[in-house]
Amino acid sequence: MADYSLYYFPTPNGKKISMMLEEVGKSYDLKWIHIGKNMQFSDDFVNVNPNSKIPAIVDHTRDDMAIFESGAILEYLAEKHDENLAGGKDLKQRYNVKEWLYWQMAGFGPMLGQNNFFHVFSKVDDPIGKERYLKESLRLFGVLDKQLSKNKYICGDEFTIADIASYWWSYSPSMSDKIKDQFEGFENVKRWQDRISTRDSVAKVNAIEMPSFD
């Protein structure tokens, strides 16, 4: 049996956890949850995550302990397998990583998600929603770009779960041809993306093939 079951769909949040499991070298089985087919509302999955959102994991090495919310999963896996990914033993650095992890969870991901909704997925043209979330997404990219202007990675010279959390979301504006050009001026973000994209874990995540759900 694999160490973990990962309840997964290839969204930025789902990719965070498959990347993290690859980083720490632990085996996992993918349990596909097709959110477009409402599989997240099945009784089996609700027993794992009562909030019906991917990702979630089950740790088979600890009596099938279930954990949901991608930030909590990243912290759990770092604490269990590689504390350096969570900032190591230095208190200041650990909380620096937490700050940027929670920044992604509370702002970067949700705002970019709403930006994509209004610009890509909404069936109703809503100029107010488009303007609001595009403006905030650009502001958050500016925050990240400034942080990366003085750091190799988000929290300094070392790669951490803060980078894993934001990496996949940083590509989300590319989904819309109408707005993606506005995000191309963040050169520090681009260098950071290029650096992380060479990691083996990224290649392995990108190689995951979605099964047929017919």
C-alpha positions in Angstrom: 0.0 0.0 0.0 1.1 3.5 -0.8 2.0 5.8 2.1 -0.8 8.2 1.2 -4.0 8.5 -0.8 -4.3 11.9 -2.5 -7.8 13.0 -3.5 -7.0 15.0 -6.6 -8.0 17.1 -9.5 -5.3 19.0 -11.5 -6.1 22.5 -10.2 -3.4 24.7 -8.6 -4.5 23.5 -5.2 -4.4 19.8 -6.2 -1.0 20.2 -7.9 0.5 21.7 -4.7 0.1 18.4 -2.9 1.2 16.1 -5.6 4.3 18.3 -5.9 4.9 18.2 -2.2 4.6 14.4 -2.1 7.1 14.2 -4.9 9.4 16.6 -3.0 9.5 14.5 0.1 9.7 11.2 -1.9 6.6 9.5 -0.5 4.4 7.1 -2.4 0.8 8.0 -3.0 -2.3 6.7 -4.9 -4.3 9.3 -6.8 -8.0 9.2 -6.0 -9.5 11.3 -8.8 -12.3 13.7 -7.8 -13.7 15.3 -11.0 -15.0 18.5 -9.7 -16.8 19.2 -13.1 -18.9 16.1 -12.4 -19.6 16.9 -8.8 -17.7 13.9 -7.5 -16.6 16.1 -4.5 -20.1 15.8 -3.1 -20.0 12.0 -2.9 -20.5 10.4 0.5 -17.1 8.7 0.4 -15.3 12.0 -0.2 -17.4 14.0 2.3 -16.2 11.5 4.9 -12.6 12.6 4.1 -13.4 16.3 3.7 -16.7 17.6 5.0 -16.2 20.8 3.0 -16.2 18.9 -0.3 -13.1 20.6 -1.7 -10.0 19.0 -3.2 -7.3 18.3 -2.2 -7.3 16.0 0.8 -5.0 13.2 1.9 -5.3 10.1 3.9 -2.1 9.0 5.7 -2.0 5.2 5.7 1.0 5.2 8.0 -1.0 6.9 10.8 -4.2 4.9 11.1 -5.7 6.4 7.9 -5.5 9.9 9.3 -7.4 12.3 7.0 -6.3 15.9 6.4 -8.0 18.5 4.2 -7.1 22.1 3.2 -4.0 22.4 1.0 -2.1 24.7 3.4 -2.7 22.3 6.4 -1.6 19.4 4.2 1.6 21.2 3.2 2.4 22.0 6.8 1.7 18.4 7.9 3.9 16.8 5.3 6.7 19.3 5.9 6.6 18.7 9.7 6.5 15.0 9.2 9.1 14.5 6.4 11.3 17.6 6.0 11.1 20.4 8.5 13.4 22.5 6.3 10.5 22.9 3.9 8.6 24.6 6.7 11.4 26.9 7.7 13.6 24.6 9.8 14.3 25.1 13.4 14.7 28.9 13.4 11.5 30.4 14.8 11.7 33.6 12.7 12.1 31.7 9.5 9.3 29.2 10.4 6.9 32.1 10.8 8.1 33.8 7.7 7.1 30.7 5.8 3.8 30.6 7.6 3.1 34.2 6.7 3.7 33.6 3.0 1.8 30.3 3.0 -1.2 32.0 4.6 -0.8 34.9 2.2 -1.3 32.5 -0.6 -4.2 30.7 1.1 -6.1 33.9 2.0 -5.3 36.2 -0.9 -3.2 35.0 -3.9 -5.2 31.9 -4.6 -8.7 33.1 -3.9 -8.3 36.4 -5.8 -6.7 34.7 -8.8 -9.4 32.1 -8.7 -12.1 34.8 -8.8 -10.2 36.7 -11.5 -10.3 33.5 -13.7 -14.0 33.0 -12.9 -15.0 36.5 -14.2 -12.7 36.5 -17.1 -12.8 32.9 -18.3 -15.7 30.9 -16.8 -18.6 33.2 -16.1 -21.5 33.0 -18.5 -22.5 36.6 -17.6 -20.3 39.6 -18.6 -19.7 41.4 -15.3 -17.5 44.4 -15.8 -17.4 45.2 -12.1 -16.3 41.7 -11.1 -13.7 41.7 -13.9 -12.2 45.0 -12.9 -12.3 44.3 -9.1 -10.5 40.9 -9.3 -8.1 41.9 -12.1 -7.0 44.9 -10.1 -6.5 42.9 -6.9 -4.7 40.1 -8.8 -2.3 42.6 -10.3 -1.7 44.1 -6.8 -0.9 40.7 -5.4 1.5 39.9 -8.2 3.2 43.2 -7.4 3.6 42.1 -3.8 5.1 38.8 -4.8 7.4 40.4 -7.4 8.7 42.8 -4.8 9.4 40.0 -2.3 11.2 38.1 -5.0 13.3 41.1 -6.0 15.3 40.5 -2.8 15.1 36.7 -2.5 15.9 33.7 -4.5 12.8 32.1 -3.2 9.8 33.6 -1.5 11.2 33.3 2.0 14.9 33.6 1.2 17.6 31.4 -0.2 15.8 28.1 0.5 12.9 26.5 -1.3 9.9 26.0 1.0 6.2 25.2 1.1 5.5 28.9 0.6 6.9 28.5 -2.9 4.9 25.3 -3.6 1.7 27.0 -2.5 2.1 30.0 -4.9 3.9 28.4 -7.8 0.9 26.8 -9.6 -1.4 29.7 -8.9 1.2 32.1 -10.5 0.3 30.6 -13.9 -3.4 31.1 -13.6 -3.7 34.4 -15.5 -2.4 32.7 -18.6 -5.8 31.0 -18.9 -7.3 34.2 -20.4 -5.8 35.6 -23.6 -7.5 39.0 -22.8 -5.6 39.7 -19.6 -2.5 37.5 -19.6 -0.3 40.3 -21.2 -0.9 42.5 -18.1 1.0 40.0 -16.0 4.1 39.7 -18.1 6.0 42.6 -16.6 6.7 40.9 -13.3 10.2 39.9 -14.1 11.1 38.6 -10.6 8.1 36.3 -10.6 9.2 35.0 -14.0 12.7 34.2 -12.9 11.3 32.4 -9.8 8.9 30.4 -12.0 11.8 29.5 -14.3 13.9 28.3 -11.4 11.2 26.2 -9.8 10.1 24.7 -13.2 13.4 22.8 -13.4 12.6 20.8 -10.3 11.9 17.0 -10.8 8.7 17.3 -8.8 7.3 19.8 -11.3 8.0 17.5 -14.2 6.4 14.6 -12.4 3.3 16.6 -11.6 3.0 17.7 -15.2 3.3 14.1 -16.4 0.2 13.0 -14.5 -2.4 12.0 -17.0 -6.1 12.4 -16.3 -8.1 9.2 -16.7 -11.3 8.9 -18.7 -14.5 9.7 -16.8 -16.9 8.5 -19.4 
